[in-house]
Amino acid sequence: MGNMINLQAVYVTDLVGVAILMTILASRGWNLPARKEESRIIATLLVVSIFNCIADIYAFACDGMAGPLYYWILMVSNTFLYLYNLIVGIGIIYLIIRHIDRQAKGWHIIIFWSLIIIEVSLLIINFFTPVVFGIDENNAYYRGTYYLLFVLVGFALILYGYGFYIINKLKNPSLRYFPVIGFLLPILIGNTVQMQIYGISLLPISFTVAFAAITISLQNECIYIDKLTGVYNRYELDKILKKRVYRKNIKIAALMLDLNDFKAINDNFSHEEGDEALVAFATILADTIRSEGVVVRFAGDEFIILMPKFSEINIDDYSARIQSELDKYNEASGKPYKLSAAIGGKVFDPHKDNMDNVLKDIDKLMYTAKREYYIKHDRRHNRS
């Protein structure tokens, strides 16, 4: 009777997990405007998680059932469960890094692939020698020598995700819409309890709760995201400036940027091409600044960047970095036009300086740079 109650509990939690995950998929809660790669990652992890819940049902239902067929069902389903923890653990951490820092560093990729190679190799070996888990003569599952390795890797990934988020949240206040602690916590609790109490299944439903939290958080963030370019919109800028969300005793570098000859792109190559230019420009800004600051589409082809001044910020250095990335884009794009930007910036104290005056100051500096551009290029009539 005890075993039956336990099985019923497993079936209910796993089927609830399937229902929640399928609802998220069907409602397209995973679809983030202007963030296609992140959307694909979430959709893939949701599908894999549905199969994980189904595999968990088979792993418990067939445990202790006699016969070679049940033996192989147990081997395959439990192997998938171990593999799932690795795939989703790395997938969530990659999603966090991608969302915060735009791309994973080379050493991230090396670590991820190293973990994949080690754990997949152990699971392949496990089909011949029970080093991770085993199925005894009664077709009963038991934990093997390297079971703990998989658990520790899971904990390490969660802790790294927490640390990476907290460090970057101190620099970028807009990450408050991406509460990593809120959706990693269910996984941490599920992992801890399941490790301590043998014979229960909490991880599938823990991951389900985590994905529900991820999609809700990201959809909430989309309110403050510009639908065309994927960077933050004016609402986010107003919230940052009005509520002074940056910590006290730090200064902020503010840059205003405007595309040169943007009107000419629209007039000569179509407004669709103009939209592509805006998307490319916003992507270059976000990839250049990454977690060092917040990129906001201010109006039309004007953008603002806010960066906490943890160290001495040289506005000219950042301007040069952005111009250099624009030059790289122009060389590789094959477009019939070149992207360039007028940039004006200053360092200010968000708790002392008047925000309207700051915006006016960087606007003036930006237009000074724009006038100089048109003088040098003799295209004053194209001024956007």
Residue pairs with C-beta under 8 A, 6 or more apart in sequence:
6 60
6 199
6 200
7 60
7 61
9 200
10 56
10 57
10 60
10 200
10 201
11 57
11 60
11 61
13 201
13 202
13 204
13 205
14 53
14 54
14 56
14 57
14 201
14 204
14 205
15 53
15 57
16 205
16 208
17 49
17 53
17 204
17 205
17 207
17 208
18 50
18 53
18 54
20 208
20 211
20 212
21 46
21 49
21 50
21 53
21 208
21 211
22 50
24 30
24 46
24 211
24 212
24 215
25 43
25 46
25 47
25 50
29 215
29 216
29 219
30 39
30 42
30 43
30 46
30 215
31 39
31 43
32 38
32 39
32 42
32 218
32 219
32 222
32 225
33 222
33 225
33 227
33 230
34 225
34 226
34 227
34 228
34 229
34 230
34 279
35 225
35 230
37 98
38 95
38 98
38 99
38 218
41 91
41 94
41 95
41 98
42 95
42 211
42 214
42 215
42 218
44 91
45 87
45 88
45 91
45 92
45 95
45 211
46 211
48 84
48 87
48 88
48 91
49 84
49 88
49 204
49 207
49 208
49 211
51 80
51 84
52 80
52 81
52 84
52 88
52 204
52 207
53 204
53 205
53 208
55 77
55 78
55 80
55 81
55 84
56 77
56 81
56 201
56 203
56 204
58 73
58 77
59 74
59 77
59 78
59 81
59 141
60 201
62 70
62 73
62 74
62 77
62 139
63 74
63 139
63 140
63 141
64 138
64 139
64 140
65 139
66 138
66 139
67 139
70 139
71 135
71 139
74 135
74 139
74 141
75 127
75 135
78 133
78 135
78 141
79 123
79 126
79 127
81 203
82 119
82 123
82 132
82 133
82 150
83 119
83 120
83 123
85 150
85 154
85 203
86 115
86 116
86 119
86 120
86 150
86 153
88 207
89 153
89 154
89 157
89 158
90 112
90 115
90 116
90 157
92 157
92 161
92 184
92 187
92 210
92 214
93 112
93 157
93 160
93 161
93 164
94 104
94 108
94 112
95 214
96 161
96 164
96 165
96 178
96 180
97 103
97 104
97 108
97 164
98 104
99 178
99 218
100 164
100 165
100 168
100 172
100 175
100 178
100 291
101 168
101 290
101 291
102 286
102 287
102 290
102 291
103 287
103 290
104 112
115 153
119 149
119 150
119 153
122 131
122 132
122 146
122 149
123 132
125 131
126 132
126 133
126 144
130 144
131 144
131 145
131 146
132 144
132 145
132 146
132 147
132 150
133 141
133 142
133 143
133 144
133 147
134 141
134 142
134 144
135 141
135 142
136 142
143 198
151 191
151 195
154 187
154 191
155 188
155 191
158 184
158 187
158 188
158 191
161 180
161 184
162 180
162 181
162 184
165 175
165 178
165 180
165 181
168 175
168 291
169 175
169 176
170 247
171 291
171 292
171 293
171 308
171 310
172 291
172 292
172 293
172 294
172 308
173 240
173 245
173 246
173 294
174 224
174 232
174 236
174 240
174 294
176 245
177 217
177 218
177 220
177 221
177 224
178 217
178 218
178 221
179 213
179 217
182 213
182 217
183 209
183 210
183 211
183 213
183 214
183 217
184 210
186 206
186 207
186 209
186 210
186 213
187 203
187 206
187 207
187 210
189 202
189 206
190 202
190 203
190 205
190 206
190 207
191 203
191 206
193 200
193 202
194 200
194 201
194 202
194 203
223 235
224 232
224 233
224 235
224 236
224 239
225 231
225 232
225 233
225 236
226 232
226 233
226 282
226 297
228 275
228 278
228 279
228 297
229 278
229 279
229 281
229 282
229 283
229 297
230 279
230 282
230 283
230 286
231 282
231 285
231 286
231 295
231 296
231 297
231 303
232 294
232 295
232 296
232 297
233 296
233 297
234 296
234 297
234 298
234 299
236 294
236 296
237 296
237 298
237 304
237 306
239 245
240 246
240 294
240 306
241 350
241 355
242 355
244 350
244 351
246 252
246 308
246 350
247 308
248 351
250 308
250 309
250 310
250 350
251 308
251 309
251 313
251 347
251 348
251 349
251 350
252 306
252 307
252 308
252 309
252 347
252 348
252 349
252 350
253 293
253 305
253 306
253 307
253 308
253 309
253 313
253 315
253 318
253 345
253 346
253 347
254 304
254 305
254 306
254 307
254 345
254 346
254 347
254 348
254 358
254 359
254 362
255 304
255 305
255 307
255 315
255 318
255 319
255 343
255 344
255 345
255 362
256 298
256 302
256 303
256 304
256 343
256 344
256 345
256 359
256 362
256 363
256 365
256 366
257 285
257 302
257 303
257 304
257 305
257 322
257 341
257 342
257 343
257 366
258 301
258 302
258 303
258 341
258 342
258 366
258 367
258 370
258 384
259 265
259 277
259 278
259 281
259 301
259 339
259 340
259 341
259 384
260 340
260 341
260 342
260 370
260 373
260 374
260 377
260 384
261 337
261 340
261 379
261 382
261 384
262 274
262 277
262 278
262 300
262 301
262 384
263 382
263 383
263 384
264 337
264 379
264 382
264 384
265 273
265 274
265 277
265 337
266 273
266 274
268 337
269 336
269 337
277 335
277 337
277 339
278 297
278 301
280 329
280 333
280 339
281 301
281 303
281 326
281 339
281 341
282 295
282 297
282 303
284 322
284 325
284 326
284 329
284 339
285 295
285 303
285 305
285 322
286 295
287 325
288 321
288 322
288 325
289 295
289 305
289 307
289 318
292 307
292 308
293 305
293 306
293 307
293 308
294 305
294 306
294 307
295 303
295 304
295 305
296 303
296 304
296 305
296 306
297 303
298 304
300 384
301 384
302 366
304 359
304 362
305 318
305 345
307 313
307 318
309 347
313 347
315 345
315 346
315 347
318 345
319 343
319 345
322 341
322 343
323 340
323 341
323 343
326 339
326 340
326 341
329 339
330 338
330 339
333 339
340 373
342 366
342 367
342 369
342 370
342 373
343 366
343 369
344 362
344 363
344 364
344 365
344 366
344 367
344 368
344 369
345 362
345 365
346 358
346 361
346 362
346 365
348 358
370 383
374 380
374 382
374 383
